[in-house]
Structure formats: C-alpha cells, structure tokens
C-alpha cells in the first residue's frame, strides 16, 4: 500500500503545473516563424511573469525577431472559470480567450492587424519547459506559423 501511495505522489508531482505557476518567474524561448512569401526566421522571447494582487497573471515580454528591432509586449490573463481564461495582450485587438485541457493551454485572439491567432501551449512534465505553436490566419488563410520551446530560467 505504501508503495502505491509513493508511486501516486511521484506521478502527481510530475504532472505539469497550472499555467499561472508555470508562467510566474523568468522564461526564455527560441523559435522559428514561417511566413508566406518569406523565408523562415528566428525569434527570441524573454518573459517575466508575476501574479497581480487581483489574481491576474501578468507577463511582460521582450520579443527579438530576426531583421526587426526588439519590441515589448504585455499579457494579462485571469481565470473566468475552472479551465477558462480571459485577458488582453498589448499587440492584440479585443479580448484574449483561453481554455486549459489537461496540460494544454489554448489561447485565441486577434492582432492589431486583424489577424486571428490560435496559440497552443503544451506544458511538459516537470514544469520547466513548454512547447508553443501559433497559427496566424487572415481571411481564413494561414499566413504564418510559429513554433518555439519555452524554458524557465529561474
């Protein structure tokens, strides 16, 4: 019986953390964006996440995209239900909506250029890394994809 309980505790501790826990602290990510009519290029993102007093997850980012000057972006996400999120992103128009299913967080929003974004973040066991895949659509057509690995650095 004790062996079963010990094994259960190991399995539970290996499960990915809730997104609020994963995104609090410092993270770095490196990925590749593949846009139509353009060659793939690298993107590096540095993120600092924290919990606000009202329970919102705040993430401040510096995005360094190959061939462009660095830019800043901020996210604000709050729980709107047991597995649902809503919020804002500074380079977005309208709300960000999200849902968590198991270890997968799916976010949707529109950019200021009226491009719809579908973002899927898969949290890995151990709570130190995640995989992010984004699809950008305009008029229903995919105009870009982005894949990155997010790594906690603290």
N, C-alpha and C positions, 0 to 999 in steps of 0.2 A: 504494500500500500504506500509506504513512504517513497519508494522508487517511482511510483506512478505520479505522486504529488510533485516530486522533484522534477520529473520529466515535463509535467504540465507547466510548472513555473518557468522552466527553460524555454519552452515553446512560447509562452505568453510574453516573456521578456524579449524574445527575438522578433516579435511582431513589430511592424513599423509604427512609429509614434503618430498621434494625431497631427494634422498639418500645423496646428498652432505651435506644437512643440518642435517639430522639425524646422520650421522657418524662424524660430527665435534664435538669434545669435548671428555669427558671421558665416557666409557662404560664398563660394566662388563657383562659377560654371564656365565651361568652354563648350562651344557648339558650332554647328555649321548651318548657315541659311542657304537655301537653294531657291532662287527666284527665276521665274520665266524670263527669257531673253537676257540672262545674266549668268556669269559663272558663279559657282558656289564660293562662299567666303566665310571666314571665321568671325565668331562673336565671342567676346568675353564679358561676363557679368559679375560684378561684385555686389553682394547684398548684405544689408544689416537689418535684421528683423527684431521686433520687440512687441510686447503686449501693452496696449494702452490701458489706462485706468478703467475705461468703459468696456474692456474685454475685446476690443478690436485688435486684430493682427496688423501691424504697420510694418511695411518693408520698403526701405529706401535702397535704390539701386543706382549703380553707375554702369552704363552699357557702352562697351567699346566695340564698335563694329568696324571691320576692316574697310579702310577707304573713307571713313566718316569721322568727324570729331566726336569725342565722348559726350554722352548725354545722360541726364538724370531722370529717374522715373520713380514714382512712389505708389505703393499699393495700400489700400485699406480694406480689410476683409473682416466681416462679422458673421457669426452664426445666425442663421434665420430659421433654423430647425435642427433636429438631431444630426442630420447628414447634409445640411444645406448651408450655403454661404451666399452673401451678397456684399457688394462693395463697389469700390472705384479704383481706377488706375489713371494716373495723370495724363498719359498719352491715349486715353480712351474717351469715347463719347457714350454717355449713358451708363447704365449700371453694369457691373461685373456680376454674373451669376455663377454659382458653383454647386457641385454635389460631390460627396465623398462616398465611394462604394468600395469597401474593403481597404486596400492600400492604394487606390487610385482616386486622385482628385481631378475633376474635370471642370475647367473654367471656360466661360463664354463671354465675349464682349465685342464691341466694335471699336475700331481705332478712330482717331480724329479724321482720317482719310476715308472713312466709311467702308473699311474693310472688316469683314467679320472674322473673328479669331476663335478657334476651337483649340483649347490647350489641355493636354492630358499629362499629369504629373504622377508618375508611379514611384511611390516611396519604397525603398528597398529595406529588407530585414536588417536589423542592426542600427537603423536610424541615422546613418552617416552619409548616405548618398540617395539620389533620386534621378530618374530619367524624365526628361521633359520633351514632349513632342507637340509642336504647334502647327496648325494648318491655317493659312490665310486665304480667304475667298473674297472675290469681288464679282458681283452679278452671278453668283453661284459657281464660278470657275475658280479652281485652285490657282493662286498666283504665286504662292511661296510656301515652303515648309521649313521648319526649324527643328533641329534635334540637338539636345545638349545633355550633359551629365552635370548634375548639381552636387557639390561636395561641401559638407560642413567643415569649417576650418577652426572652430573653437570647441 
